[in-house]
């Protein structure tokens, strides 16, 4: 029996037991609690790439590495793009930076996931700290806002059991059906709902003035800001009844409240403003720096840790990068042909590149377009560690299987730096120990971040004056006048992005004139895709849902970036439906 940690891009970062060729959840880990999600349960069954190939022909790994080296030696360094994704969240995945920076390649900056929301949180708090599970346990009311935790954060379900529950989501999720209040607001209206809550809370005199006066700055400007929005206008924007709004507020009144906020609320141009508005509402109620209170989002998992792979290379914005500007593109742990917005533009750009290299585990849209395919090792076959953006735990990932298949990021990087005569690498265990030594402590047999705060922000915020800064302005370009349906890109249960069992349905309300199983053309200004209809009573009539990772989804999404955070804005679009 050997212990490791799940590498998948998920809040839970489960502690895993590998025994007799099977993966099981660690029953003693405080968060994992002995069970794993469907994706990791399917991990060992997933067919992987086992052999390198070049232009469709299978080749030996040695030949693939020599081809890679010669390709890079025959192009200008600024004409190589290094595109890394989050298919594996282990820290040793970043060792590749050490070659590509010395080479002079162009890196990408920004996010396809959470960058806009993170930027908004940093503007108000200074640093985006994790909200410990222990504080959610001590809360009285849990507000789940745009976060389907039964799918994306299953281990949180036991934590919120028997809590007063408010769910804010345009989709009637499984959790929403169990909630004390479900606020089924209009898509793209989360900012307006946060402002509306602040307006009503102000009218109901729910402010914590002691907290406001001692730990915040700019509250009067925030009041002026939210009073600039008429109540009728706000209600029209969110399309929620006053009764539902007041029911939510009454449950929060004089209670310890934690807000569990997902990435769906910020997949828009103004995504930073959404999280900052939610934070500002929580701050006016005094829901920071106290037991059982706080706002949870994807935290900065690397905060306080040494990063031996930090790069100062030239960066271009990830969501809007033009692949056609580069002679060669090196893709690691990513599937940009499916997961990048505006897929037509992405694919056209990659086809212009002379040599596309795909380095990963699974066949997908990007591996199929690549000239050179190099199989990677799984997390079980190499040394690594995992930081969590959902909790305080740090997971160790020792090698538990010997395998001749694939090559690790460390071994690939070592080959390249030696081939080019660059500064040699340290031993991989030395890098891992350097990261661990910088910011970990052992508690109850498990490693956790030394920067872990039992009660985050109890000693002040991380802004210049250690006070929370309220939102007082927002940059927002409205598009409600456009015809069509709001696009909601929820996470599916059985896959993570484009890994594992991908969903391929179009979920719509039953009164839209379509039938289950019908093939429908879905189009936007950016492209078109054909999908199979699934009628659902859980969908608002003004929107459609296509799960993240669905084949063809990103032919519909805009190749734009958020106002702050350089993040993709997958839901900044409306779509039209047409029968075949």
DAWOPE-V882899 format. One line per field, one symbol per residue. ss: DSSP state (h for helix, s for strand, l for the rest). phi: phi as a letter, one per 20 degrees, with the letter a starting at -180 (. if undefined). psi: psi as a letter, one per 20 degrees, with the letter a starting at -180 (. if undefined). A space follows every 10 residues. Layout:
# DAWOPE-V882899
ss: ???
phi: ???
psi: ???
This chain:
# DAWOPE-V882899
ss: lsssslllll llllsssssl lsssslllll lllllllhhh hlhhhlllll llssllssll hhhhhhhhhh hhhlllhhhs ssssllllls hhhhhhhhhh hhhllssssl slllhhhhhh hhhhhlllll llhhhhhhll ssssslllhh hhlhhhllll lllsssssll sllllhhhll sssllllllh hhhhhhhhhh hhhlllllhh hhhhhsslhh hhhhhhhlll hhhhhhhhll lhhhhhhhhh hhllllssss slhhhhllll hhhhhhhhhh hhhhllllll lllsssllll llllllllll llllssshhh llhhhllsss sslllhhhhl llhhhhhhhh hhllssssss llllhhhhhl lsssssllhh hllsssslll llssssslll llllllslhh hhhhhhhhhh lllllllhhh hhhhhhhhhs sssllssssl llllllllll lllllllssl llllllllll llllssssll llllssllss llllsssslh hhllllllss ssssllssss ssssslllsl llssslllll llhhhlllll slllllssll lllssssssl
phi: .cdbcfeffb gflfecddbl mcdcfffefg dflncdegff fegfeffdfd bfbclndfcf fgffffffff fffdcfgfdd ddddddfcef fffefggfef fffnfeedco beccffffff ffgednbeef efgfffgefd cddedmbeff debgfffffe gmefcdddaf defgfffeff cdeeffgmdf gfffffffff fffelefeff fgfecccnff fffgffffdf fffffffelc ffgfffffff fefldecddd defgfdecge gfffffffgf ffffemecmc fmcpddcfff fefnefdfdf cdffccfgfd gdfffcfbcd dclbcffdef flggffffff ffffcdddca ecfbgfffef fddcfeeffe dbeacceded beeddecffd cebeembeff fffffffffe megfefffff fffgffffac bdclncfbff egdgcgmfdo edegdmdfdf fcabdbdfcf fffodfeddf eefdbcldem eefcddecff eenccgnfec edcbfdrbbd cefcfbfedf fdbcdcfgnf fngefeeeec cfgcnldfcg deadcddbff
psi: pqqaqpiqnq hhlqpqpopl jqpqqoiiph ggkjqrrhgh higiipprpi qqqolipprq gghghhgggh ghijrphjjp poopakhpjq hihihhhhgh ghhkrprqqa qjfjhggggh ghhhhgqnqq oqhhhhhirh ppoookonhh gilhiighhj pjqppppopi pnrhhhiiqh ponmrqqjjh ghhghggggh hghjljqnhg gghhjrpkgh hgghghiipq gggghhghlq qhggghgggh hipkqopppo prihijlrhk hhhghhgggh ghhhikkqjq pjrrppaorn hjpiqpnijq qkrpqqpghj qohiiqhqpo pplrmhhhiq qmhggggggh hhqgopppoa hqpahhhhiq gppoprqrii jrprrpqpji aiqppqmqpi ppqipaqrhg hggggghhhi krpqqrqhhg gghggghhkq qppkiqqrpi jppgnpjhjr rkrhjkqpoq qjqqopoqki iqqaqpppmq prhjrockqb npqkqoprqi kjjrqpiqpq ppqaiiaqqp rppoppijpq ijrqppqpip pigjiiqpmr qrhqilqqmh jlqqqqqpq.
